[in-house]
Amino acid sequence: MSNPSDLLYTEDHEWALVEGDTVTVGITNHAQDSLGDVVFVELPEIDQELGNGDALGVVESVKAVSDLYSPCDGVVIEVNERLNDEPELINSDPYGDGWIIKVKISDPAAVSHLMDSEAYDQFVQAES
Amino acid sequence: MNTEHHTYNKLSAHPDRFEQRHIGPRTLDIEAMIAQTKASSLSALIDEIVPEAIRRRRALNLPEAKSEFEVLEQLKGIASQNKVYKSLIGQGYFSCYTPPVIQRNILENPGWYTQYTPYQAEISQGRLEALVNYQTVITNLTGLPLANSSLLDEGTAAAEAMGMCWSLGRQKGTRFIVDSACHPQTIAVLQTRAEPLDIEIVLSSREDMLAQAEFAQAGSFGVILQYPDTHGITDENMGELIDQAHAHKLKVVVASDLLALTLLTPPGELGETGADIVVGSSQRFGVPFGAGGPHAAFMSTHEANKRVMPGRIIGLSVDSNGEKAYRLALQTREQHIRRDKATSNICTAQVLLAVMAGMYAVYHGADGLKAIASRVKRLTATLEQTLVQGGTQVIEGQRFDTLVVTQAGNGQNLAEIYEAALEAEINLRKLQVNGQLALGISLDETCGFDLVTKLSQLFLGQSNLVTLSDSFDFEGVLKRQSTYLDHPSFKLYQCEHELLRYMHRLQAKDLSLTHSMIPLGSCTMKLNATAEMIAVTWPEFAHIHPFAPLSQRQGYAELYSLLEGWLEEITGFSAVSLQPNAGSQGEYAGLLVIRAYHLSRGDAHRKVCLIPTSAHGTNPASAVMAGFKVVPVKCDERGDIDLIDLEEKSIKHADNLGALMITYPSTHGVFEEGVVQACAIVHAHGGQVYMDGANMNAQVGLCRPGDIGADVCHLNLHKTFCIPHGGGGPGMGPIGVVAHLAPFLPTHPEEAVGGDMHIEGEQSQAIGPVSAAPFGSPSILPISFAYISMMGADGLKKATEIAILNANYMASKLSGHYDILYTGNNGRVAHEFILDCRGFKASADISVDDIAKRLMDYGFHAPTMSWPVIGTLMVEPTESESKEELDRFCEAMIAIREEINAIESGKLDREDNPMRYAPHTVEIMTADEWTHSYTRSQAAYPLKWIKSRKFWPSVGRVDNAYGDRNLVCTCPPMEDYEA
């Protein structure tokens, strides 16, 4: 699975889809693959304010735990409730139904530091 | 003259030396093995591996080695100094009958006590089922739906529960309210645990909690209530207390008693929603006192709290054939994954003891347990009414088994009654109530009317017992309405044949050291010799109450003193505390000792703990619990501590440097050359050095932590010193310390131990207890005692050398087939080594899991998987494995490598191959249909010798994800049994 070119990426292997002032956040295919079968996702509360890099939740697989970090400053406006019962969506559809939260940003520059898909591909290669 | 005498002794000694039984390879084998490693001699090999700078060339100063029969004589002599009285002390420890069928077939059976923690579920279904029985007992009796598979003791279980409450409140709380009628040792352990976390323990009577509105005080996050309490009282206001606490958003822990709960409304059903957590000890379910342990403590809670629950949880899942199968669930909660973010440092359960307690319930069933409990309650009620009619005053309330007498009748004096009871070989509990001496009497299943008559004589001078006219049941809200243990497991096995066969069916599903070597790296699965085990169940060791008068525990006192002395000599330290109940507890205690040392010097700010990234996850988890801030130190390319990084961080944090935690030899299985320098760097900047003794088996007799520069080290007696792993506990983690730390060793409210013994005339600055009992788990100490006594200095050194030889022999045999990941300067390993399996993912789609499961088809337990490096296997053979066994294991690993080759070259299908479908069960092998592209014999008998030794995994590969997504931790419904 290649990394979609319409998304932005973080060094923590998360992706961000920017649509106006709404940013949808999930973890990348590479991240779900290294975690293995996801069994639990801890989601933040609605209206929680997040700074760039703040811990917002946890993804647990059978063998590992990974903290989730906010890719930008913003306020949580929606969480993917389906993950409570179907955490495996993160494995089966990391860029679609496996999205994790939506945040509202007040400043478009809030996402300017993120990588594009090409830069992320290179980052993953360099890391391995 | 002396020399001649010595020689004469040697010549006249029995030729059968234990050392030859403990050590696997024969003399001729050793020569061949040395040749394989291309070393010129054993001593040359050791010289290549152990750095000269830390080498100790002098023999350990230990007594001459004894034979198996001599050590049993010696232990008999020691045991005879213990006096077995009738102990009615209670306080969380009650006498009970261990059903003989359980004693012989579980407690004394290597098929149950030699396994490791059931990480490899497919070859551990027996004890996993036994533990699910135990969890079912706990959930049923406490009235809460989720139980773990046991904790170390009631005191630490209460402390873990406090930690859970704190985590559930996002660690913001500062006040934990404690029922002043909790057992004193529980309160003391809570205080020890709370202090470094800046939690205040607020002691309050239950009356005051309501009257003084304790729950409303800012910062309160939880409360623990004891039910029945330490005075035997079962409070009718429990529901009210729980509801009030909940109204103020406090979490409620209830410490309870399993036998009482067969008659008493369970904490999970009290008040509106019940308690949040229930803890206690399952000791009285068939486990002897053992002077304090080992016993299994229990914990149960609501489903919603499952992710902050400490300890091991056994869960139900399915295997590759869709059959039910058990496994360790939710492992990501644990310290080995979460490290400094873990909610607890707990690694071990008390599996063997939990299995016993579970079997006790299986044996008696609901009706049997209820009958035992009713009898205890009737005896207690008879005693109470008799004493009260005779003018005795007792603490009033509904009670189960315990009576506290505050004033004697007939003008008698309690102090004299206590002494008269001792004369009659009866131990009563001495305690203070409102500043006055009171006597506690706790009855149990071993008591009868003759004893109650004796007590009446002692207290009243007459032996006429009152005949109970009324019902003696619990009344009102306290009378239990709900049923329990309705599951077939608690109904089917009550005649001895059925139980015997059930236990043996379960045992047959588990691979133990009675089958083959268990080469788990870092776990030291060495021989647990029968001679070492025999004394454990002797009444003089087993039937001693932990708080019995010291005069009855003189044998134990001698055992402690000798063992402490030997361990001091072996480690090069000045003092030893036997209190910590597991390695993790040793780490925690050791770090608290370092903290107390800094505090005593006014250095409260020394809170930085440096920990190499290669450390076991327990290290950072323990450090956080002890109030330290973890700063990771890098490792270099060879896996050694990066001394440059260590120095930089030591300088950077010099003002606040508290400790360095190191493992030696390293977790990578290497004797690092830089260890002395690492210790010196940390000392130069004001820190103390904690050595994790997990790998002590490579040091004994060759070098000593104290000489290397460590200030504290814990010893896993269940690794290096032969206490069996019990299928995942008991463990024992005593700590040794240098002289300047001795005054800070753990103390105990019931007895002067630890730091209290090393300080004169000054205010003690020692840490409080880390375990419920002053000496942890005394009844398993004869095992380590016997081992050291039978090996002597030469034998112990030889064992270490052979452990290192065995590892290097195997590494050399396997090195052409697998890459060995980390080695010392000269390409040698220490007592364990890492096989790199990471490349097979790309070359053959084979994971380290596949190799582990395939090893089961070859009859072996896998080495340690993915630790300390993901995608690798760490092998530790120990000295106790013979050359034949090492060769068989190497042959299996080489055959597996050939299977991987065959996949790589396309000779075996990338998907449909014996590795991917391992392990193969009898059902699969004998099914009418065989759909694989490889043959049946390839699957089940890949090597010739397997046929004569075949161990059949009882289930196919267990689905881990399914089990974690659908957590079930109690016996599955009846349909599953009928199917």
Interface residues (C-beta under 8 A of the other chain):
Chain A: G36 D37 V39 F40 E60 S61 V62 K63 A64 V65 P87 E88
Chain B: R307 Q331 T332 I337 R338 K341 S866 N960 A961 D964 R965
